[in-house]
Amino acid sequence: MMNEALWLTWFSYFSPSDQDYYFRPKMVYAYSDEIRFELTANILGAYGDNNDESTIRDGMFPNYLNTMFGQFKDDSNINFTARYIF
């Protein structure tokens, strides 16, 4: 893409049993052989209406606040990196 100067990647993890997810999109742009820019996001969370006490008590769904990625639902982030290689 763009004379092989732009790379787009996407990693995703989705758990139907825990009802949580982790997405990691990444964009890398090589301005030159020495200069590179990267933009990455880490998106964590849970979905569904599984925080009702009765469904948790009955064991129908896990408490999403205790799942692998659901516990970090407020910690999603975006970061930018500028790299000079010499």
N, C-alpha and C positions, 0 to 999 in steps of 0.2 A: 504494500500500500504506500503511495507517495514515494515511489522509488526505493522501497524497503526502508523508509525512514520512520514510519509510524507502525507500532504494534499494538493491537488491542487483544486483551485476554480476559477471560471470565472463568472464575472458579465458583462453584456453588455446591453446597451441602444442604440436603433437605431430609428431615427425619419425620416420616409419617407417624411413627409410634410415639415420639416425644413431642410432636407438633412444634418443632423449632427449625431454624434455618441459619445458614451463614453464606453470604454472598461476598465475593471479592473481585470487583471489576478493576482492571488495570490498563492504563494507557501509557505507552513509552514513545517519546519522540526524540530521534537522534538528529539534532540540529547539524552536527558535523561529526567527524570521527572522534573528537575530543569532548564535545558537549552533549549531554543527554538530559532530558526532562522526563520525570515520571509522575503520574497522578494515580493514586490508589485509594480505594475506599474499602472499609471493612464494615459490612452491614450485618448485624446480629439481631436475632429476635425470635419471637414465638407467635403463633397465630391461633385462631379458634377461640371459642368461648369456654376455656377450660380452667378458669379461675374461680368457678362457683364451688363453694365449700361442699355441697352435696355430691357433686360429680367427683371431687377429689376423694372424699370420704368413701364413696362407693367403689372407688378404683376404676372408674370409667376412663378417665384421662389423667395423665400425670399433672402435677402442679407445674406449670410452665416456668415458674420462678426458680425451680430446682433442676431444670433440664440443662444439658451441656451448654447450649447457646442462649436459651431463654433467660438465664440468670444475668446475661450481659446485654439485655435489650436496650438499656440506656447508655451503652458504651460504644455505639457505632461511631466511626470516625472517617475522616478524609485526610490524606497527607500528600504533600508535594515534595519532590526531591529534584534538586538541580545538581548534576554531577559533572565535574571536570576531570577528565582522565589525562594524565601526562606521563 
